[in-house]
Amino acid sequence: MKKTFLLGITAIAVLALTACSSSKTKEEDTKVSQSKVSQSSIAKPTLKLPKDVTVDKTGTATIEGTTLPNTDVRIGMGIIGDSTTSDEEGKFTLTYDLDEDSEDETIEVTASGDDDITKKVIVKQNPEIIKKKADEKKAEAAAKAAEAAAEAQKEADKKNPATYPALPYDEMARNGNKHKDEKLQITGKVIQAQDTDDGGAMLRVATSADGYDDIYMVQVNSDEWQNHRLLEDDVITIYGDVFGLYSYESTLGGKITVPALIAVFY
């Protein structure tokens, strides 16, 4: 009888211990489960962003968004692009500079966590910058067109006799160097024509009424010379660019200085 009573007490104690152990295990499992849920929520940040933003007049876009509090947020890899940390309310602001030659650009913004979340934002160019660039391109095109037209006119004028003035010989003999590179036309008689090594020629042209005085030295390039050779005693009008004053030795050994011309055509 005493033995049976002891066995009953032992059985009750075992059952009580088993119940306590089971209750404790369930409580621990619940805490672990809650912890996992909490960690899971932290590991997966949210990210709210505008679909697009427009840069200001300086080309800078301001991107405002929200995520979890104290979360690192970046543009791109965060090396070149802007990066920041959200505040206690999860709010953050990023900036992005758009090249003025671009009309728009799509960028990626990432909120960091155990599982990063990334969303795209379209950065649009400021309308005033677009207009400014368009105006600059128009002005540049107009300037190039004007330059091309001026160059074409300059080339046309090279063969236009009306663009070559005539000046008194006395002015050229005294102040020839002051007229260097100016256009000039002369009319006279060839008193000497000498071929040069480069295929052109050097002429002495007398512009006085008697055909012997008021001498000019005239250099003719090979193309013009081979196309139209001149002989002594030819009377010709030559159009060219003023070289300045030119000195050479006479047959008697004296130094002679005369105005010189580089022929363009005749």
Secondary structure, DSSP 8 states (H G I E B T S, - for coil): -HHHHHHHHHHHHHHHHHHHHHHHHHHHHHHHHHHHHHHHHHHS--EE--SEEE--TTSEEEEEEEESTT-EEEETTSSSS-EEE--TTSEEEEEEE--TT-SEEEEEEEE-SSS-EEEEEEEE--HHHHHHHHHHHHHHHHHHHHHHHHHHHHHHHHT-GGG-----HHHHHHHGGGGTT-EEEEEEEEEEEEE-TTS-EEEEEE-STTSSSSEEEEEE-HHHHHHS---TT-EEEEEEEEEEEEEEE-TTS-EEEEEEEEEEE-
